[in-house]
Amino acid sequence: MESDKQGLNLKREVGIIGAVSFIAGTMMGSGIFVSPQYVLSTIGSPGASLVIWACCGLIAMLGGLCYAELGTVIPESGAEYIYILRTAGKVVAFMFVFSFIIVMRPASATGIALSFAEYVVAPFYNECTPPQLVVKCVAAGSIMVLAIVNCLSVRLATAIQVVSMAVKVLAMAVIILGGVVMLFQGHTENFDNSFEGTNVGVSSIGIAFYQGLWSYDGWNTLNYLTEELKDPEVNLPRAVVIAISLVTGLYLLVNVSYLTVMTPRELMSSSAVAVTWGNKVLGSWGWIMSVAAALSAFGSLNGTFFSGGRVCFVAAREGHMPDILAMAHVHRLTPSPALIFTTVVSLVVLIPGDFQSIVNFFSFTAWFFYAITLSGLIYLKIKKPELPRPYKVPIILPILVLIAAIFLVLAPIIDDPQIEYLYVTLFILSGAIIYVPFIHYKLCPGLLTKLTVFLQLFLEVAPAEKNL
């Protein structure tokens, strides 16, 4: 009966190994197995593509360190949402959470699920491209399975994360070793005049960065679950440094290996780079790469779900989403209503989904909000220096990342204005219009209350409290 007195809390169950696996495991999703050809075809030369990969890693690292300071100053779960709420105020935070839950998280979950599905069905359709319907059904299946796992237990979800992380690192080690062997056999011809044909336009650099950073997406995963982390003030910065440097190093070596084995033209025409690589180097054992790539995307999807459910949960706790979403399961202590909601939205986004456009619009919205979050950090550093900060970064870091973020938002728009960017911006702003009647003036509460009570009994959930 003790639990009645304390109220429900999410438990602190994620240690340093789990933390590194969450960051690195979510980052090393499908991106590294899918994005290299997009980066290469956008920027136009092998040398420049490696430079882009290194710079993306640098940006992710600086961003991660700035977030580590934010996570120790504001020790609550929910990453951008909670930081924007505490620095820029409620309306902006609601705009964030609105576009996050309706566009950003489902778009990234769907993107990962689709590439998972492509790898799973690729071996069965050897000569031709698999039909879209099959791919989408497999993707939907994977989303459902992970939703169930995440609703059942935090431990199980963390375990999947650690296992798939190990698989990923192994797969990359195989790719890197294969590349090293080929290099020592003298296959360096793809690196002669490696900067020839580089596209130096602002837009092509911007879009190449988008594609590269899509593979690094997830450097802020840990900030979504600060309240479930053991000793966040020590483990948060430590996990960021370990995970991001590990990932950047692996990514660079993997790209070198891809380019050693395949000519740039082969790499650009491949639909699943890792599988093409596997077929060329491992011969009849090539299917191993597609298994590894699929597992890796699966783990990344798991991390995406784990953190995405948390944002929904925190937003509902602050009163920006229906109350039901702020509840946790009575026995399992997982935020199941929030997870179920995220799943439903992801499945809806899946229906029209197309990978390429998903990545571009997703990055555009994401970096827009990263910019707001970082300006919040700069504001806190200048205006509130007295706040307790167990971990500090020099003020130049958030300024650098802020400049990068602004460049990433503006470059594609200035260079090649598409009507879609306008739609996305209008969509973000529409969050403010929804805010006034529904959140500020709390319209139509009667209906919601009945629904909440029904769902509460049906899902066996109860309101959860902050875990500070």
The 8 nearest C-alpha neighbors of each residue, nearest first, counted from 0:
[[1, 2, 3, 4, 5, 6, 7, 329],
 [2, 0, 3, 4, 5, 6, 7, 8],
 [1, 3, 5, 0, 4, 6, 7, 8],
 [4, 2, 6, 1, 5, 0, 7, 329],
 [5, 3, 2, 1, 6, 0, 7, 8],
 [4, 6, 2, 3, 7, 1, 8, 464],
 [7, 5, 3, 4, 2, 8, 464, 463],
 [6, 8, 463, 464, 5, 2, 9, 462],
 [9, 7, 463, 464, 10, 466, 6, 465],
 [8, 10, 332, 227, 11, 7, 466, 333],
 [9, 11, 12, 227, 8, 332, 226, 466],
 [12, 10, 227, 228, 229, 13, 226, 9],
 [11, 13, 10, 227, 228, 14, 229, 154],
 [12, 14, 228, 17, 229, 11, 227, 18],
 [13, 15, 17, 229, 16, 18, 228, 12],
 [14, 16, 18, 17, 234, 19, 238, 13],
 [17, 15, 19, 18, 14, 20, 13, 161],
 [16, 18, 20, 14, 13, 15, 19, 21],
 [17, 19, 15, 21, 20, 16, 14, 238],
 [18, 20, 238, 16, 22, 242, 21, 17],
 [21, 19, 24, 17, 23, 18, 161, 22],
 [20, 22, 18, 24, 19, 23, 25, 17],
 [23, 21, 19, 25, 24, 20, 220, 218],
 [24, 22, 26, 242, 20, 25, 21, 19],
 [25, 23, 20, 164, 21, 27, 26, 22],
 [24, 26, 299, 302, 217, 22, 23, 27],
 [27, 25, 217, 215, 23, 216, 28, 24],
 [28, 26, 24, 25, 23, 29, 31, 214],
 [29, 27, 299, 296, 30, 26, 295, 25],
 [28, 30, 296, 32, 31, 33, 111, 114],
 [31, 29, 214, 33, 34, 28, 32, 213],
 [30, 32, 33, 34, 214, 29, 35, 27],
 [31, 33, 273, 29, 30, 272, 34, 292],
 [34, 32, 30, 31, 271, 35, 29, 272],
 [33, 35, 30, 37, 36, 31, 210, 38],
 [36, 34, 38, 37, 33, 39, 31, 32],
 [35, 37, 267, 39, 38, 34, 266, 40],
 [36, 38, 40, 34, 39, 35, 41, 210],
 [39, 37, 207, 35, 41, 36, 40, 210],
 [38, 40, 36, 42, 37, 41, 48, 43],
 [39, 41, 43, 37, 38, 42, 36, 267],
 [42, 40, 38, 39, 43, 207, 203, 37],
 [41, 43, 198, 39, 40, 197, 203, 44],
 [42, 44, 197, 40, 39, 41, 198, 196],
 [43, 45, 197, 194, 47, 46, 196, 195],
 [46, 44, 48, 193, 47, 49, 39, 194],
 [47, 45, 193, 194, 49, 48, 44, 50],
 [46, 48, 50, 49, 44, 45, 194, 51],
 [47, 49, 51, 45, 50, 46, 39, 44],
 [50, 48, 52, 46, 51, 47, 53, 45],
 [49, 51, 47, 53, 48, 52, 54, 46],
 [52, 50, 48, 54, 49, 53, 55, 47],
 [53, 51, 49, 55, 50, 54, 211, 48],
 [52, 54, 56, 50, 55, 51, 49, 57],
 [55, 53, 57, 51, 56, 52, 58, 50],
 [56, 54, 58, 52, 57, 53, 212, 51],
 [55, 57, 59, 53, 247, 54, 58, 60],
 [56, 58, 54, 60, 55, 59, 61, 53],
 [59, 57, 55, 61, 60, 56, 62, 54],
 [60, 58, 62, 56, 57, 61, 63, 55],
 [59, 61, 63, 57, 62, 58, 243, 56],
 [62, 60, 64, 58, 63, 59, 57, 65],
 [63, 61, 59, 65, 60, 64, 58, 66],
 [62, 64, 60, 66, 61, 65, 218, 59],
 [63, 65, 67, 61, 66, 62, 60, 236],
 [66, 64, 62, 68, 67, 63, 397, 61],
 [65, 67, 69, 63, 64, 68, 70, 62],
 [66, 68, 64, 70, 236, 65, 69, 235],
 [67, 69, 71, 65, 66, 70, 390, 391],
 [70, 68, 66, 72, 67, 71, 73, 65],
 [71, 69, 67, 73, 74, 68, 72, 66],
 [70, 72, 68, 74, 232, 69, 73, 388],
 [73, 71, 69, 388, 70, 74, 68, 387],
 [72, 74, 70, 71, 75, 69, 82, 81],
 [75, 73, 71, 70, 72, 225, 467, 76],
 [76, 74, 73, 226, 225, 77, 467, 81],
 [77, 75, 225, 224, 223, 226, 78, 222],
 [76, 78, 223, 310, 81, 80, 313, 309],
 [77, 79, 223, 222, 80, 81, 76, 82],
 [80, 78, 82, 81, 83, 372, 77, 369],
 [81, 79, 83, 78, 82, 92, 77, 84],
 [80, 82, 84, 77, 83, 79, 78, 85],
 [83, 81, 79, 85, 84, 80, 86, 78],
 [82, 84, 87, 86, 80, 92, 85, 81],
 [83, 85, 88, 81, 92, 89, 82, 86],
 [86, 84, 82, 83, 88, 81, 87, 89],
 [87, 85, 83, 375, 84, 88, 82, 379],
 [88, 86, 83, 84, 85, 91, 375, 89],
 [89, 87, 84, 86, 90, 91, 85, 92],
 [88, 90, 92, 84, 91, 93, 87, 83],
 [89, 91, 93, 92, 88, 431, 94, 434],
 [92, 90, 94, 93, 89, 88, 95, 87],
 [93, 91, 84, 95, 89, 83, 94, 90],
 [92, 94, 96, 90, 95, 91, 97, 89],
 [95, 93, 430, 91, 97, 92, 96, 431],
 [96, 94, 92, 93, 98, 97, 99, 91],
 [95, 97, 99, 93, 98, 94, 100, 92],
 [96, 98, 94, 95, 99, 100, 93, 430],
 [97, 99, 101, 102, 95, 96, 100, 427],
 [100, 98, 103, 96, 97, 102, 104, 101],
 [99, 101, 97, 98, 104, 102, 96, 103],
 [100, 102, 98, 99, 97, 103, 105, 344],
 [103, 101, 98, 99, 106, 105, 100, 104],
 [102, 104, 99, 106, 361, 105, 107, 98],
 [103, 105, 107, 106, 99, 100, 108, 102],
 [106, 104, 345, 108, 107, 103, 102, 109],
 [107, 105, 103, 109, 104, 108, 102, 110],
 [106, 108, 110, 104, 109, 105, 103, 111],
 [109, 107, 105, 111, 110, 106, 104, 300],
 [110, 108, 112, 106, 107, 111, 349, 105],
 [109, 111, 107, 113, 108, 112, 354, 106],
 [110, 112, 114, 108, 109, 113, 296, 300],
 [113, 111, 138, 109, 115, 110, 114, 108],
 [114, 112, 116, 110, 115, 138, 111, 109],
 [113, 115, 117, 111, 116, 112, 118, 29],
 [116, 114, 293, 112, 296, 113, 118, 117],
 [115, 117, 119, 113, 138, 134, 114, 137],
 [118, 116, 114, 120, 119, 115, 121, 134],
 [119, 117, 121, 115, 293, 116, 289, 120],
 [118, 120, 116, 117, 121, 293, 115, 122],
 [119, 121, 117, 123, 118, 122, 116, 124],
 [120, 122, 118, 124, 123, 119, 117, 125],
 [123, 121, 124, 120, 125, 286, 119, 118],
 [124, 122, 121, 120, 125, 119, 129, 126],
 [125, 123, 121, 122, 127, 129, 126, 128],
 [124, 126, 122, 123, 127, 121, 128, 129],
 [125, 127, 124, 128, 123, 129, 121, 122],
 [128, 126, 124, 125, 129, 130, 121, 123],
 [127, 129, 130, 124, 126, 121, 125, 131],
 [128, 130, 124, 127, 131, 121, 120, 134],
 [131, 129, 132, 133, 128, 134, 135, 127],
 [132, 130, 134, 133, 135, 129, 136, 128],
 [131, 133, 135, 134, 130, 136, 129, 137],
 [132, 134, 136, 135, 131, 130, 137, 129],
 [135, 133, 131, 137, 116, 132, 136, 117],
 [134, 136, 138, 132, 137, 133, 139, 131],
 [135, 137, 139, 133, 138, 134, 140, 132],
 [136, 138, 140, 134, 116, 139, 135, 133],
 [139, 137, 112, 135, 116, 141, 113, 140],
 [140, 138, 136, 142, 137, 141, 135, 143],
 [139, 141, 137, 143, 138, 142, 136, 144],
 [142, 140, 144, 138, 143, 139, 145, 137],
 [141, 143, 139, 145, 140, 144, 146, 138],
 [144, 142, 146, 140, 141, 145, 139, 147],
 [145, 143, 141, 147, 146, 142, 140, 148],
 [146, 144, 148, 147, 142, 143, 149, 301],
 [145, 147, 143, 149, 144, 148, 142, 150],
 [146, 148, 150, 144, 145, 149, 151, 143],
 [149, 147, 145, 151, 150, 146, 144, 156],
 [150, 148, 146, 151, 147, 156, 152, 145],
 [151, 149, 335, 147, 148, 333, 152, 146],
 [150, 152, 148, 149, 147, 331, 333, 153],
 [153, 151, 155, 154, 149, 150, 331, 333],
 [152, 154, 156, 155, 157, 149, 333, 151],
 [155, 153, 157, 152, 156, 158, 12, 13],
 [154, 156, 158, 152, 157, 153, 159, 148],
 [155, 157, 153, 159, 158, 154, 149, 160],
 [158, 156, 160, 154, 155, 159, 153, 161],
 [157, 159, 155, 161, 160, 156, 154, 162],
 [160, 158, 156, 162, 157, 161, 163, 155],
 [159, 161, 157, 158, 163, 298, 162, 164],
 [162, 160, 164, 158, 20, 159, 163, 157],
 [163, 161, 165, 159, 164, 160, 158, 166],
 [164, 162, 166, 298, 165, 160, 161, 295],
 [163, 165, 161, 24, 167, 162, 166, 160],
 [164, 166, 162, 168, 163, 167, 169, 161],
 [167, 165, 163, 169, 164, 168, 170, 162],
 [168, 166, 170, 164, 169, 295, 165, 163],
 [167, 169, 171, 165, 170, 166, 172, 164],
 [170, 168, 172, 166, 167, 171, 165, 173],
 [171, 169, 167, 173, 172, 168, 291, 166],
 [170, 172, 174, 168, 173, 169, 175, 167],
 [171, 173, 169, 175, 170, 174, 176, 168],
 [174, 172, 170, 176, 171, 175, 177, 169],
 [173, 175, 171, 177, 172, 176, 178, 253],
 [174, 176, 178, 172, 253, 177, 173, 256],
 [177, 175, 179, 173, 178, 174, 172, 180],
 [176, 178, 174, 180, 175, 179, 173, 181],
 [177, 179, 256, 175, 181, 176, 180, 182],
 [178, 180, 182, 176, 181, 177, 175, 183],
 [181, 179, 183, 177, 182, 178, 176, 184],
 [180, 182, 184, 178, 179, 183, 186, 177],
 [183, 181, 179, 186, 185, 184, 180, 178],
 [184, 182, 185, 180, 181, 179, 186, 178],
 [183, 185, 181, 182, 186, 180, 179, 187],
 [186, 184, 183, 182, 187, 181, 188, 180],
 [187, 185, 182, 188, 181, 184, 259, 183],
 [186, 188, 189, 190, 185, 182, 259, 191],
 [187, 189, 190, 191, 186, 259, 185, 262],
 [190, 188, 187, 191, 262, 259, 258, 193],
 [189, 191, 193, 188, 187, 192, 45, 46],
 [190, 192, 193, 188, 189, 187, 194, 195],
 [193, 191, 194, 195, 190, 46, 189, 45],
 [192, 194, 46, 190, 191, 45, 195, 44],
 [195, 193, 46, 44, 192, 197, 47, 196],
 [194, 196, 193, 192, 197, 44, 43, 46],
 [197, 195, 44, 43, 194, 198, 42, 193],
 [196, 198, 43, 44, 195, 42, 194, 199],
 [199, 197, 42, 43, 200, 196, 203, 41],
 [198, 200, 197, 201, 204, 203, 42, 202],
 [201, 199, 203, 202, 198, 204, 414, 205],
 [202, 200, 204, 203, 205, 410, 199, 414],
 [201, 203, 205, 411, 414, 204, 200, 410],
 [202, 204, 206, 200, 205, 201, 41, 207],
 [205, 203, 207, 201, 202, 206, 208, 200],
 [204, 206, 202, 208, 203, 207, 410, 407],
 [205, 207, 209, 203, 208, 204, 202, 210],
 [208, 206, 38, 204, 210, 209, 205, 41],
 [209, 207, 211, 205, 206, 210, 212, 204],
 [210, 208, 206, 212, 207, 211, 213, 205],
 [209, 211, 213, 207, 208, 212, 38, 34],
 [212, 210, 208, 213, 214, 209, 52, 207],
 [211, 213, 215, 214, 209, 210, 55, 208],
 [212, 214, 216, 210, 211, 215, 209, 30],
 [215, 213, 30, 212, 211, 216, 31, 26],
 [216, 214, 212, 26, 213, 217, 218, 59],
 [215, 217, 213, 26, 214, 218, 212, 25],
 [216, 218, 26, 220, 219, 25, 215, 22],
 [219, 217, 220, 22, 216, 63, 59, 26],
 [218, 220, 217, 221, 222, 63, 66, 22],
 [221, 219, 217, 222, 22, 223, 218, 306],
 [220, 222, 223, 224, 219, 22, 225, 18],
 [223, 221, 78, 225, 224, 220, 219, 70],
 [222, 224, 77, 78, 76, 221, 306, 220],
 [223, 225, 76, 227, 222, 226, 221, 228],
 [224, 226, 76, 222, 228, 227, 75, 223],
 [227, 225, 76, 224, 228, 466, 75, 11],
 [226, 228, 11, 224, 225, 10, 12, 13],
 [227, 229, 13, 11, 225, 231, 226, 230],
 [228, 230, 14, 11, 231, 13, 227, 12],
 [231, 229, 232, 233, 234, 228, 235, 14],
 [230, 232, 234, 235, 233, 228, 229, 225],
 [233, 231, 71, 230, 235, 234, 389, 390],
 [234, 232, 231, 230, 235, 236, 237, 389],
 [233, 235, 231, 237, 238, 236, 232, 15],
 [234, 236, 231, 238, 237, 233, 232, 67],
 [237, 235, 239, 67, 238, 234, 240, 64],
 [236, 238, 234, 240, 239, 235, 241, 233],
 [237, 239, 19, 241, 235, 240, 236, 234],
 [240, 238, 236, 242, 237, 241, 243, 63],
 [239, 241, 237, 238, 243, 242, 244, 236],
 [242, 240, 238, 239, 244, 243, 245, 237],
 [241, 243, 23, 245, 19, 239, 244, 240],
 [242, 244, 246, 245, 240, 241, 239, 60],
 [243, 245, 247, 246, 241, 242, 240, 248],
 [246, 244, 242, 243, 248, 247, 241, 249],
 [245, 247, 243, 249, 244, 248, 250, 242],
 [248, 246, 250, 244, 56, 249, 245, 243],
 [249, 247, 245, 251, 246, 250, 244, 252],
 [248, 250, 246, 252, 247, 251, 253, 245],
 [251, 249, 253, 247, 248, 252, 246, 254],
 [250, 252, 254, 248, 253, 249, 247, 255],
 [251, 253, 255, 249, 254, 250, 175, 256],
 [254, 252, 256, 250, 175, 255, 251, 249],
 [255, 253, 257, 251, 256, 252, 250, 258],
 [254, 256, 252, 258, 253, 257, 259, 251],
 [255, 257, 178, 253, 259, 254, 258, 175],
 [258, 256, 254, 260, 259, 255, 261, 253],
 [257, 259, 261, 255, 256, 260, 262, 254],
 [260, 258, 256, 257, 261, 255, 178, 186],
 [259, 261, 257, 258, 256, 178, 262, 276],
 [262, 260, 258, 265, 259, 266, 257, 263],
 [261, 263, 265, 264, 189, 258, 266, 260],
 [262, 264, 266, 265, 267, 261, 258, 45],
 [265, 263, 267, 262, 266, 268, 261, 40],
 [266, 264, 262, 268, 267, 263, 261, 269],
 [265, 267, 263, 264, 269, 268, 36, 261],
 [268, 266, 36, 264, 265, 269, 40, 263],
 [267, 269, 265, 266, 264, 270, 36, 263],
 [270, 268, 266, 271, 272, 267, 265, 275],
 [269, 271, 272, 268, 33, 267, 275, 36],
 [272, 270, 269, 274, 33, 273, 275, 32],
 [271, 273, 275, 274, 269, 32, 33, 276],
 [272, 274, 276, 32, 275, 271, 288, 277],
 [273, 275, 277, 276, 289, 272, 288, 271],
 [276, 274, 278, 272, 277, 273, 279, 271],
 [275, 277, 273, 279, 274, 278, 272, 280],
 [278, 276, 285, 274, 281, 280, 275, 279],
 [277, 279, 285, 282, 275, 276, 281, 280],
 [280, 278, 276, 277, 282, 281, 275, 260],
 [281, 279, 277, 282, 278, 276, 177, 285],
 [282, 280, 284, 285, 277, 278, 279, 283],
 [283, 281, 278, 284, 285, 280, 279, 277],
 [282, 284, 285, 281, 278, 286, 277, 280],
 [285, 283, 281, 282, 286, 287, 277, 278],
 [284, 286, 277, 278, 281, 287, 283, 282],
 [285, 287, 289, 288, 284, 290, 122, 277],
 [288, 286, 290, 285, 289, 284, 291, 277],
 [289, 287, 291, 286, 290, 274, 277, 285],
 [288, 290, 292, 286, 291, 274, 287, 118],
 [291, 289, 293, 287, 288, 292, 294, 286],
 [292, 290, 288, 294, 289, 293, 295, 170],
 [291, 293, 295, 289, 290, 294, 288, 296],
 [292, 294, 115, 290, 296, 295, 118, 291],
 [295, 293, 297, 291, 296, 292, 290, 163],
 [294, 296, 292, 298, 297, 293, 167, 28],
 [295, 297, 29, 28, 299, 293, 115, 298],
 [296, 298, 294, 300, 295, 299, 293, 301],
 [299, 297, 301, 295, 163, 300, 296, 160],
 [298, 300, 25, 28, 296, 302, 301, 297],
 [301, 299, 303, 297, 298, 302, 108, 111],
 [300, 302, 298, 304, 299, 303, 305, 145],
 [303, 301, 305, 299, 25, 304, 300, 306],
 [304, 302, 300, 301, 306, 305, 307, 299],
 [305, 303, 307, 301, 302, 306, 308, 300],
 [304, 306, 302, 303, 308, 307, 301, 149],
 [305, 307, 309, 303, 304, 223, 308, 302],
 [308, 306, 304, 309, 310, 305, 303, 104],
 [307, 309, 338, 337, 311, 306, 310, 305],
 [308, 310, 312, 306, 307, 311, 313, 77],
 [311, 309, 77, 313, 312, 307, 308, 314],
 [310, 312, 314, 308, 309, 337, 313, 315],
 [311, 313, 325, 309, 310, 315, 314, 324],
 [312, 314, 316, 310, 315, 311, 77, 309],
 [315, 313, 317, 319, 311, 316, 312, 320],
 [314, 316, 320, 325, 318, 319, 312, 317],
 [315, 317, 313, 325, 314, 318, 312, 322],
 [316, 318, 314, 315, 319, 313, 320, 325],
 [317, 319, 315, 316, 320, 314, 322, 321],
 [320, 318, 315, 314, 317, 438, 93, 321],
 [319, 321, 315, 318, 314, 322, 324, 311],
 [320, 322, 323, 315, 324, 319, 318, 447],
 [323, 321, 324, 325, 315, 320, 318, 316],
 [322, 324, 325, 321, 451, 326, 336, 455],
 [323, 325, 337, 336, 322, 326, 312, 315],
 [326, 324, 312, 315, 316, 323, 322, 462],
 [325, 327, 462, 461, 463, 324, 323, 460],
 [326, 328, 334, 460, 333, 332, 461, 463],
 [327, 329, 460, 332, 331, 333, 330, 459],
 [330, 328, 460, 332, 331, 461, 459, 327],
 [331, 329, 332, 328, 459, 333, 460, 327],
 [330, 332, 328, 333, 329, 152, 151, 327],
 [333, 331, 328, 327, 330, 329, 9, 334],
 [332, 334, 327, 335, 328, 331, 150, 152],
 [335, 333, 327, 337, 336, 326, 328, 338],
 [334, 336, 150, 338, 333, 337, 339, 327],
 [337, 335, 339, 324, 338, 334, 340, 323],
 [338, 336, 324, 340, 308, 335, 339, 311],
 [339, 337, 308, 335, 341, 340, 336, 342],
 [338, 340, 342, 336, 341, 337, 335, 343],
 [339, 341, 337, 343, 342, 338, 336, 344],
 [342, 340, 338, 344, 339, 343, 345, 337],
 [343, 341, 339, 345, 340, 344, 338, 346],
 [342, 344, 346, 340, 345, 341, 339, 347],
 [343, 345, 347, 341, 346, 342, 348, 105],
 [346, 344, 105, 342, 348, 347, 343, 349],
 [345, 347, 349, 343, 344, 348, 342, 139],
 [346, 348, 344, 349, 345, 350, 343, 351],
 [349, 347, 345, 346, 350, 352, 344, 351],
 [348, 350, 352, 346, 347, 109, 351, 345],
 [349, 351, 348, 352, 347, 346, 135, 345],
 [350, 352, 349, 348, 353, 347, 135, 346],
 [353, 351, 349, 350, 348, 354, 357, 109],
 [354, 352, 355, 356, 357, 351, 110, 349],
 [355, 353, 357, 110, 356, 358, 352, 113],
 [354, 356, 357, 358, 353, 359, 110, 360],
 [355, 357, 359, 358, 354, 353, 360, 361],
 [358, 356, 354, 355, 360, 359, 361, 106],
 [359, 357, 361, 356, 355, 360, 362, 354],
 [360, 358, 356, 362, 361, 357, 363, 355],
 [361, 359, 363, 362, 357, 358, 356, 364],
 [360, 362, 358, 363, 359, 364, 103, 357],
 [363, 361, 365, 359, 360, 364, 366, 358],
 [362, 364, 360, 361, 365, 366, 408, 359],
 [365, 363, 367, 361, 362, 366, 360, 368],
 [364, 366, 362, 368, 367, 363, 361, 369],
 [367, 365, 369, 368, 404, 363, 364, 362],
 [366, 368, 364, 370, 365, 369, 408, 363],
 [367, 369, 371, 370, 366, 365, 372, 364],
 [370, 368, 366, 372, 371, 367, 373, 365],
 [369, 371, 368, 373, 367, 401, 372, 404],
 [370, 372, 368, 374, 369, 373, 375, 367],
 [373, 371, 375, 369, 370, 374, 83, 79],
 [374, 372, 376, 375, 370, 371, 397, 369],
 [373, 375, 377, 371, 376, 372, 378, 370],
 [376, 374, 372, 378, 373, 86, 377, 379],
 [375, 377, 373, 379, 378, 374, 380, 372],
 [376, 378, 374, 380, 375, 379, 381, 373],
 [379, 377, 375, 376, 381, 380, 382, 374],
 [380, 378, 383, 376, 382, 377, 381, 375],
 [379, 381, 377, 384, 378, 383, 382, 376],
 [382, 380, 378, 379, 383, 384, 377, 376],
 [381, 383, 379, 378, 380, 384, 377, 385],
 [384, 382, 379, 385, 380, 381, 386, 378],
 [383, 385, 380, 386, 382, 381, 379, 387],
 [386, 384, 383, 387, 388, 382, 380, 379],
 [387, 385, 384, 383, 388, 72, 379, 380],
 [388, 386, 385, 389, 72, 384, 71, 390],
 [389, 387, 390, 72, 386, 391, 71, 68],
 [390, 388, 232, 71, 387, 391, 72, 68],
 [391, 389, 388, 68, 71, 232, 392, 67],
 [392, 390, 68, 388, 393, 389, 65, 67],
 [391, 393, 394, 65, 68, 396, 64, 390],
 [394, 392, 395, 396, 391, 397, 65, 380],
 [393, 395, 396, 397, 392, 398, 377, 380],
 [394, 396, 398, 393, 397, 399, 392, 400],
 [397, 395, 399, 398, 394, 393, 400, 61],
 [396, 398, 400, 399, 395, 401, 373, 394],
 [397, 399, 401, 395, 396, 400, 402, 394],
 [400, 398, 396, 402, 401, 397, 395, 403],
 [399, 401, 403, 397, 402, 398, 404, 62],
 [400, 402, 404, 398, 399, 403, 370, 397],
 [403, 401, 405, 399, 400, 404, 406, 398],
 [404, 402, 400, 406, 401, 405, 407, 399],
 [403, 405, 401, 407, 406, 402, 366, 370],
 [406, 404, 408, 402, 407, 403, 409, 401],
 [407, 405, 403, 409, 404, 408, 410, 402],
 [408, 406, 404, 405, 410, 409, 205, 403],
 [407, 409, 405, 406, 363, 410, 367, 404],
 [408, 410, 406, 412, 407, 411, 413, 405],
 [411, 409, 202, 413, 412, 406, 407, 205],
 [412, 410, 202, 414, 413, 415, 409, 205],
 [413, 411, 416, 409, 415, 410, 414, 417],
 [414, 412, 410, 411, 415, 416, 409, 202],
 [413, 415, 411, 202, 412, 410, 416, 201],
 [414, 416, 412, 411, 413, 417, 202, 410],
 [415, 417, 412, 413, 414, 418, 411, 420],
 [418, 416, 419, 420, 415, 412, 421, 411],
 [417, 419, 421, 420, 422, 416, 423, 412],
 [420, 418, 422, 421, 417, 423, 360, 416],
 [419, 421, 423, 422, 418, 417, 424, 412],
 [420, 422, 424, 419, 418, 423, 425, 417],
 [423, 421, 419, 425, 420, 424, 426, 418],
 [422, 424, 426, 420, 421, 425, 419, 427],
 [425, 423, 421, 427, 426, 422, 420, 428],
 [426, 424, 428, 422, 427, 423, 429, 421],
 [425, 427, 423, 429, 424, 428, 422, 430],
 [428, 426, 424, 429, 425, 430, 98, 94],
 [429, 427, 425, 430, 426, 431, 424, 94],
 [428, 430, 426, 432, 431, 427, 425, 433],
 [431, 429, 94, 428, 433, 432, 427, 97],
 [430, 432, 434, 429, 433, 428, 94, 90],
 [433, 431, 429, 434, 430, 435, 428, 436],
 [432, 434, 430, 431, 435, 437, 436, 429],
 [435, 433, 431, 438, 432, 437, 436, 430],
 [434, 436, 439, 433, 437, 432, 438, 440],
 [437, 435, 440, 434, 439, 442, 438, 433],
 [438, 436, 441, 442, 434, 440, 435, 439],
 [439, 437, 441, 434, 440, 435, 436, 319],
 [438, 440, 435, 441, 436, 437, 434, 442],
 [439, 441, 436, 438, 442, 437, 435, 434],
 [442, 440, 437, 438, 439, 436, 444, 443],
 [441, 443, 437, 440, 444, 436, 438, 439],
 [444, 442, 445, 446, 441, 447, 437, 448],
 [443, 445, 447, 446, 442, 448, 441, 449],
 [446, 444, 448, 447, 443, 449, 450, 442],
 [445, 447, 449, 448, 444, 443, 450, 451],
 [446, 448, 450, 444, 445, 449, 451, 443],
 [447, 449, 451, 445, 450, 446, 444, 452],
 [450, 448, 452, 451, 447, 446, 453, 445],
 [449, 451, 447, 453, 448, 452, 454, 446],
 [450, 452, 448, 454, 449, 453, 323, 455],
 [453, 451, 455, 449, 450, 454, 448, 456],
 [452, 454, 450, 451, 455, 456, 457, 449],
 [455, 453, 457, 451, 456, 452, 458, 450],
 [456, 454, 452, 460, 458, 453, 457, 459],
 [455, 457, 459, 454, 453, 458, 452, 460],
 [456, 458, 454, 455, 459, 453, 460, 452],
 [457, 459, 455, 460, 456, 454, 328, 336],
 [460, 458, 456, 455, 457, 328, 329, 461],
 [461, 459, 328, 327, 329, 455, 458, 326],
 [460, 462, 326, 327, 329, 463, 328, 455],
 [463, 461, 326, 325, 327, 464, 7, 460],
 [464, 462, 7, 326, 8, 327, 461, 325],
 [463, 465, 8, 7, 466, 6, 462, 316],
 [466, 464, 467, 8, 463, 75, 226, 9],
 [465, 467, 226, 8, 464, 9, 75, 227],
 [466, 465, 226, 74, 75, 225, 464, 76]]
